[in-house]
Every structure is written in C-alpha cells, then in structure tokens.
Amino acid sequence: MQIGAHVDREDPANAAKERDADVVQFFLGDPQSWKAPTITEVTIDIPFFIHSPYVVNVASANNKIRIPSRKILDQHAQAAAKVGAQGLIVHGGHTTAQDSPTLGLENWVKTFERMQRPLPILIENTAGGDFAMARRLEAIARLWDAVGHFDNVGFCLDTCHAHAGGEELLGIVERVKAITGRIDLVHCNNSRDVFDSGADRHANLAAGTIDPDLLVAVVKAAGCPAVVETPSAGQADDIALLKSRL
C-alpha cells in the first residue's frame, strides 16, 4: 500500500525522500490562481498525483467562475497527464441558494462532455457548504448518478472533510463504494475541528479530534494510495504512523 504526503511542488522528489513517502501529491502552479500550470516537467521515481487549483468550481452558475474553471481544469488535466501523474484531484464545488438544485449537476456533466480526460479526474468530497456538490453522501450520490458513467472519472476520499462535513468515518469506505464503486485515493487527514463543523482545517494524525484508529481503518479498508495533507513538520511522523499500523 502506497503511503505519502502532499508536498511542495518545487522539489517533490527530495520531499518524498525526507518523509519516506511511497507516493506524493503536489500542485503544478499557484493553487489560488487562474493561471495555467507553470510546471511542465517532473523528475521523480515514485507515483504521484496532481491537485487542481482551489479556485476551480465547475458547478457554479456564475459564468466568470464556471468558464475559467473549466479551462483551468482542462489545462491541468493535460499537463498532469504529460508529466506522468496517476490522477488529477478536483473539489466538487458548489452552487448557491438562488440556483436550481440540478444546476450544479448539469454543469458537471457539461464539463466532462467538453473536456478531454487523458488521466483519471478524481472528484474529492468537501468539508463545508449547504449547497456543496460533494459534502454529504446523498449529494455525492446525486453527483455520481450524473457523471459516474464518464470514462476516467474517479473518487478521492478526504477523512477530515468527511468528519467536518458530518459523515461518520466508521464504515465510510463501504458507504462511499456503494455509491461510486471505487475509491482511487485517500487524503488521510485529522481535523482541528469537531464533527459536522463544516471547517476545513487539517491536523496531524495524532493531534486532531478524530481517533487515529479510525483514520488507519479508513486507509486499510480503502486499499488504495493514501497521502496526508497535514502540517509539513509532522508529515514524516504521520507517514510512519500509517506504515507501522498497516
């Protein structure tokens, strides 16, 4: 089982060695920018995933958000495939109270109809928002009914997001797989905040409000690569904890 971490994009190979990581994840550009990827070549001898920018929200009704979101997601998909990534992670996004309940689903469908998917696009569950596309499992089920049939579409399960989003971690792998049929990557993070807080604040595995035994159980049950997106100073310990328990 591959265990690793989200690391700085400048030198992921060295960061992996420092952490004893079997797999890493990083950005190809500024995660808060609408600009195209700035990294076009990666030299690393272990598997890696790319995370799309945080600004992406293809579900939005706002043309000034949705259209550039589609563009930058496609740019990152092409770039991630070119550098040899295992997959591209993207957040599910959200709509607003003023929008039709089905609008976000329709916008996701149009996104996948119009973009090439040269590598798996992994939709990640999110922590907060009453109108989020992938916070609670019932919303994920609606989204999967709409887009799950597309080729090269997968799922990334974030443990902090699930906990903060109001989903119990005990048995969550089975409940997710009953919807999506798959989990391609686990973001194994503890949470600084309480259950159903809606707050996306990660903690190192032994330092948050989630029992570390539950985190280990999720990774074990998922049986896929797992990366920690925890504070960097403790990532080596987080990886060591998972490896020792698994």
Sine and cosine of phi, psi and omega as CSV:
sin_phi,cos_phi,sin_psi,cos_psi,sin_omega,cos_omega
0.00,0.00,0.78,-0.62,-0.05,-1.00
-1.00,0.09,0.83,-0.56,0.00,-1.00
-0.84,-0.54,0.74,-0.68,-0.02,-1.00
-0.36,-0.93,-0.47,-0.88,-0.14,-0.99
-0.49,-0.87,0.37,-0.93,0.21,-0.98
-0.98,0.19,0.81,-0.59,-0.11,-0.99
-0.79,-0.62,0.15,-0.99,0.02,-1.00
-0.92,0.40,0.63,-0.78,-0.08,-1.00
-0.96,0.28,-0.25,0.97,-0.08,-1.00
-0.95,0.32,-0.59,0.81,-0.03,-1.00
-0.51,-0.86,0.93,0.36,-0.08,-1.00
-0.91,0.42,-0.51,0.86,-0.02,-1.00
-0.91,0.42,-0.72,0.69,0.02,-1.00
-0.92,0.39,-0.63,0.78,0.03,-1.00
-0.88,0.48,-0.62,0.79,0.02,-1.00
-0.90,0.44,-0.69,0.72,0.01,-1.00
-0.89,0.45,-0.67,0.74,-0.01,-1.00
-0.89,0.46,-0.51,0.86,-0.07,-1.00
-0.98,-0.18,-0.06,1.00,-0.12,-0.99
0.85,0.53,0.71,0.70,-0.04,-1.00
-1.00,-0.01,0.66,-0.75,0.07,-1.00
-1.00,0.01,-0.29,0.96,-0.07,-1.00
-0.43,-0.90,0.51,-0.86,0.05,-1.00
-0.70,-0.71,0.23,-0.97,0.06,-1.00
-0.69,-0.72,0.60,-0.80,0.04,-1.00
-0.36,-0.93,0.13,-0.99,0.05,-1.00
-1.00,-0.04,0.39,-0.92,0.12,-0.99
-0.98,-0.19,0.08,1.00,0.01,-1.00
-0.16,-0.99,-0.26,-0.97,0.01,-1.00
-0.94,0.34,0.87,-0.50,-0.06,-1.00
-0.93,0.37,-0.23,0.97,0.01,-1.00
-0.96,-0.29,0.28,0.96,-0.10,-1.00
-0.89,-0.47,0.45,-0.89,0.10,-1.00
-1.00,0.01,0.08,1.00,-0.06,-1.00
-0.97,0.26,0.39,-0.92,0.04,-1.00
-0.92,0.40,0.31,-0.95,0.02,-1.00
-0.82,0.57,0.62,-0.78,0.01,-1.00
-0.98,-0.19,-0.30,0.96,0.03,-1.00
-0.99,-0.16,0.84,-0.55,-0.07,-1.00
-0.88,-0.47,-0.03,1.00,0.02,-1.00
-0.54,-0.84,0.67,-0.74,-0.02,-1.00
-0.76,-0.65,0.77,-0.63,0.07,-1.00
-0.92,-0.39,0.97,-0.24,-0.04,-1.00
-0.36,-0.93,0.59,-0.81,-0.10,-0.99
-0.95,-0.30,0.30,0.95,0.10,-0.99
-0.82,-0.58,0.32,-0.95,0.02,-1.00
-0.89,0.46,0.49,-0.87,0.03,-1.00
-0.51,-0.86,0.44,-0.90,0.05,-1.00
-0.89,-0.46,0.43,-0.90,0.06,-1.00
-0.91,-0.41,0.68,-0.73,0.08,-1.00
-0.98,-0.20,0.76,-0.65,0.03,-1.00
-0.95,0.31,0.30,-0.95,0.00,-1.00
-0.87,0.50,0.50,-0.87,-0.01,-1.00
-0.92,0.40,-0.38,0.93,-0.08,-1.00
-0.96,0.30,-0.25,0.97,-0.06,-1.00
-0.90,0.43,0.79,-0.61,0.10,-1.00
-0.51,-0.86,0.99,0.15,-0.06,-1.00
-0.96,0.29,-0.18,0.98,0.02,-1.00
-0.99,0.15,-0.25,0.97,-0.16,-0.99
-0.89,0.46,0.56,-0.83,0.11,-0.99
-0.99,0.15,-0.25,0.97,-0.04,-1.00
-0.98,0.18,0.90,-0.44,-0.03,-1.00
-0.85,0.52,-0.53,0.85,-0.04,-1.00
-0.96,0.28,-0.20,0.98,0.08,-1.00
-0.96,-0.28,-0.73,0.68,-0.11,-0.99
-0.91,0.41,-0.72,0.69,-0.08,-1.00
-0.91,0.41,-0.77,0.64,0.07,-1.00
-0.91,0.42,-0.44,0.90,0.06,-1.00
-0.91,0.42,-0.70,0.71,0.04,-1.00
-0.88,0.48,-0.68,0.74,-0.03,-1.00
-0.89,0.45,-0.75,0.66,-0.08,-1.00
-0.95,0.30,-0.52,0.85,0.07,-1.00
-0.90,0.43,-0.68,0.73,0.03,-1.00
-0.91,0.42,-0.65,0.76,0.02,-1.00
-0.87,0.49,-0.68,0.73,-0.01,-1.00
-0.95,0.32,-0.54,0.84,0.05,-1.00
-0.90,0.44,-0.71,0.70,0.01,-1.00
-0.90,0.43,-0.68,0.73,-0.02,-1.00
-0.93,0.37,-0.66,0.75,0.00,-1.00
-0.89,0.45,-0.66,0.75,0.05,-1.00
-0.90,0.43,-0.65,0.76,-0.03,-1.00
-0.89,0.45,-0.61,0.79,-0.03,-1.00
-1.00,0.05,-0.05,1.00,0.12,-0.99
1.00,-0.08,0.41,0.91,-0.01,-1.00
-0.94,0.34,0.42,-0.91,0.04,-1.00
-0.98,0.20,-0.41,0.91,-0.03,-1.00
-0.04,-1.00,0.25,-0.97,0.03,-1.00
-0.86,-0.50,0.85,-0.52,-0.02,-1.00
-1.00,-0.03,0.67,-0.74,0.05,-1.00
-0.63,-0.78,0.66,-0.76,0.04,-1.00
-0.95,0.31,0.46,-0.89,-0.06,-1.00
-0.93,0.38,-0.40,0.92,0.01,-1.00
0.98,0.20,-0.16,-0.99,-0.09,-1.00
-0.35,-0.94,0.29,-0.96,0.16,-0.99
-0.93,-0.37,-0.33,-0.94,0.02,-1.00
-0.78,-0.63,0.13,-0.99,-0.02,-1.00
-0.88,0.47,-0.43,0.90,-0.05,-1.00
-0.99,0.13,-0.18,0.98,-0.10,-0.99
-1.00,-0.01,0.41,-0.91,0.13,-0.99
-0.89,0.46,0.63,-0.78,0.00,-1.00
-0.85,0.53,-0.43,0.91,-0.04,-1.00
-1.00,-0.08,-0.09,1.00,-0.09,-1.00
-0.88,0.48,-0.71,0.70,-0.01,-1.00
-0.88,0.48,-0.62,0.79,0.04,-1.00
-0.90,0.43,-0.70,0.72,0.01,-1.00
-0.88,0.47,-0.62,0.78,0.00,-1.00
-0.94,0.35,-0.57,0.83,0.09,-1.00
-0.91,0.41,-0.69,0.73,0.02,-1.00
-0.86,0.50,-0.72,0.70,0.00,-1.00
-0.89,0.45,-0.59,0.81,0.03,-1.00
-0.87,0.50,-0.75,0.66,-0.04,-1.00
-0.96,0.28,-0.44,0.90,0.06,-1.00
-0.94,0.35,-0.49,0.87,-0.14,-0.99
-0.98,-0.21,-0.19,0.98,-0.04,-1.00
-0.93,-0.38,0.53,-0.85,0.14,-0.99
-0.97,0.22,0.51,-0.86,0.02,-1.00
-0.81,-0.59,0.98,0.19,-0.06,-1.00
-0.97,0.25,-0.10,1.00,0.08,-1.00
-0.49,-0.87,0.25,-0.97,0.00,-1.00
-0.87,0.49,0.76,-0.65,0.11,-0.99
-0.99,-0.16,0.92,-0.39,-0.11,-0.99
-0.98,-0.18,0.93,-0.36,0.02,-1.00
-0.98,0.18,0.77,-0.63,-0.08,-1.00
-0.96,-0.26,0.67,-0.74,0.12,-0.99
-0.92,0.38,0.51,-0.86,-0.07,-1.00
-0.87,-0.49,0.24,-0.97,-0.20,-0.98
-1.00,0.01,-0.57,0.82,-0.17,-0.99
-0.71,-0.70,0.02,-1.00,0.07,-1.00
0.99,-0.17,0.84,-0.54,0.01,-1.00
-0.93,0.37,-0.36,0.93,-0.05,-1.00
-0.87,-0.49,0.49,0.87,0.04,-1.00
-0.96,0.30,0.56,-0.83,-0.02,-1.00
-0.98,0.19,-0.33,0.94,-0.12,-0.99
-0.57,-0.82,0.63,0.78,0.06,-1.00
-1.00,0.09,-0.88,0.48,-0.03,-1.00
-0.99,-0.15,0.36,-0.93,-0.10,-1.00
-0.89,0.45,-0.53,0.85,0.02,-1.00
-0.92,0.40,-0.56,0.83,0.07,-1.00
-0.94,0.33,-0.65,0.76,0.05,-1.00
-0.88,0.48,-0.62,0.79,0.02,-1.00
-0.89,0.45,-0.67,0.74,0.04,-1.00
-0.90,0.44,-0.67,0.74,0.01,-1.00
-0.90,0.44,-0.66,0.75,-0.03,-1.00
-0.93,0.36,-0.56,0.83,0.09,-1.00
-0.86,0.51,-0.52,0.85,-0.04,-1.00
-0.99,0.10,-0.61,0.79,-0.17,-0.99
-0.85,-0.53,-0.12,0.99,-0.10,-1.00
-0.90,0.44,-0.29,0.96,-0.02,-1.00
-0.99,0.11,-0.21,0.98,-0.02,-1.00
-0.95,0.32,0.57,-0.82,0.08,-1.00
-0.92,0.40,0.51,-0.86,0.09,-1.00
0.85,0.53,0.65,0.76,0.15,-0.99
-0.86,-0.51,0.82,-0.57,-0.04,-1.00
-0.73,-0.69,-0.21,-0.98,-0.12,-0.99
-0.72,-0.70,0.64,-0.77,0.09,-1.00
-0.88,-0.48,0.84,-0.54,-0.02,-1.00
-0.99,-0.17,0.88,-0.48,0.06,-1.00
-0.98,-0.21,0.85,-0.53,-0.08,-1.00
-0.94,0.33,-0.63,0.78,0.06,-1.00
-0.89,0.45,-0.70,0.71,-0.02,-1.00
-0.89,0.46,-0.66,0.75,0.01,-1.00
-0.89,0.45,-0.74,0.67,0.01,-1.00
-0.87,0.49,-0.77,0.64,-0.01,-1.00
-0.93,0.36,-0.43,0.90,-0.01,-1.00
-1.00,0.09,-0.07,1.00,0.08,-1.00
0.99,-0.13,0.36,0.93,0.03,-1.00
-0.92,-0.38,0.82,-0.58,0.03,-1.00
-0.90,0.43,0.68,-0.73,0.00,-1.00
-0.98,0.22,-0.44,0.90,0.03,-1.00
-0.89,0.45,0.90,-0.44,0.00,-1.00
0.98,0.18,0.14,0.99,-0.11,-0.99
-0.93,0.36,-0.52,0.86,0.00,-1.00
-0.87,0.49,-0.71,0.71,0.01,-1.00
-0.91,0.42,-0.64,0.77,-0.02,-1.00
-0.93,0.36,-0.62,0.79,0.05,-1.00
-0.92,0.39,-0.72,0.69,-0.03,-1.00
-0.90,0.44,-0.45,0.89,0.08,-1.00
-0.91,0.42,-0.39,0.92,0.01,-1.00
-1.00,-0.06,-0.79,0.61,-0.15,-0.99
-1.00,-0.09,-0.37,0.93,-0.08,-1.00
0.98,0.18,-0.02,1.00,-0.11,-0.99
-0.27,-0.96,0.45,-0.89,0.27,-0.96
-0.72,-0.70,0.87,-0.50,-0.10,-0.99
-1.00,-0.08,-0.42,0.91,-0.04,-1.00
-0.41,-0.91,0.61,-0.79,0.12,-0.99
-0.93,-0.36,0.77,-0.64,0.23,-0.97
-1.00,-0.05,0.98,-0.21,-0.10,-1.00
-1.00,-0.04,0.99,-0.14,-0.06,-1.00
-0.75,-0.66,0.64,-0.77,0.21,-0.98
-0.99,0.11,0.11,-0.99,-0.08,-1.00
-0.83,-0.55,0.66,-0.75,0.08,-1.00
-0.98,0.21,-0.23,0.97,-0.14,-0.99
-0.88,-0.47,0.24,-0.97,-0.09,-1.00
-0.98,0.22,0.23,-0.97,0.02,-1.00
-0.82,0.58,0.71,-0.71,0.06,-1.00
0.90,0.44,0.42,0.91,0.01,-1.00
-0.96,0.27,-0.43,0.90,-0.10,-1.00
0.98,0.21,0.07,1.00,-0.07,-1.00
-0.99,-0.13,0.75,-0.66,-0.02,-1.00
-0.98,-0.18,0.98,0.18,0.01,-1.00
-0.76,-0.65,0.94,-0.33,-0.10,-1.00
-0.99,0.16,0.49,-0.87,0.09,-1.00
-0.74,-0.67,0.39,-0.92,0.11,-0.99
-0.88,0.47,0.40,-0.92,-0.24,-0.97
-0.86,0.50,-0.54,0.84,-0.03,-1.00
-0.99,-0.15,0.19,0.98,-0.17,-0.99
-0.83,-0.55,0.13,0.99,-0.09,-1.00
-0.92,-0.40,-0.29,-0.96,-0.06,-1.00
-1.00,-0.01,-0.08,1.00,0.03,-1.00
-0.99,-0.11,0.71,-0.71,0.08,-1.00
-0.88,0.48,0.85,-0.53,0.00,-1.00
-0.82,0.57,-0.47,0.88,0.05,-1.00
-0.87,0.50,-0.59,0.80,0.02,-1.00
-0.93,0.38,-0.64,0.77,0.01,-1.00
-0.89,0.45,-0.71,0.71,0.04,-1.00
-0.87,0.49,-0.67,0.74,-0.02,-1.00
-0.89,0.45,-0.62,0.78,0.03,-1.00
-0.90,0.44,-0.74,0.68,-0.01,-1.00
-0.88,0.47,-0.69,0.72,0.00,-1.00
-0.88,0.47,-0.71,0.70,-0.04,-1.00
-0.93,0.38,-0.58,0.82,-0.04,-1.00
-0.93,0.36,-0.61,0.79,0.07,-1.00
0.90,0.43,0.47,0.88,-0.01,-1.00
-0.77,-0.64,0.09,-1.00,0.06,-1.00
-0.84,0.54,0.53,-0.85,0.02,-1.00
-0.71,-0.71,0.70,-0.72,0.09,-1.00
-0.82,-0.57,0.60,-0.80,0.11,-0.99
-1.00,-0.06,0.69,-0.73,0.07,-1.00
-0.91,-0.41,0.75,0.66,-0.12,-0.99
-0.99,-0.16,0.19,-0.98,0.07,-1.00
-0.77,0.64,0.75,-0.66,-0.21,-0.98
-0.88,0.48,-0.53,0.85,-0.04,-1.00
-0.89,0.46,-0.42,0.91,-0.03,-1.00
-0.95,-0.31,0.13,0.99,-0.09,-1.00
-0.91,0.41,-0.62,0.79,0.03,-1.00
-0.87,0.49,-0.65,0.76,0.05,-1.00
-0.92,0.40,-0.62,0.79,0.02,-1.00
-0.89,0.45,-0.71,0.70,0.03,-1.00
-0.89,0.45,-0.67,0.74,0.00,-1.00
-0.89,0.45,-0.63,0.78,0.02,-1.00
-0.88,0.48,-0.75,0.66,-0.01,-1.00
-0.90,0.45,-0.70,0.71,-0.04,-1.00
-0.90,0.44,-0.64,0.77,-0.02,-1.00
-0.93,0.37,-0.52,0.85,-0.05,-1.00
-1.00,0.04,-0.33,0.95,-0.05,-1.00
-0.99,-0.17,0.00,0.00,0.00,0.00
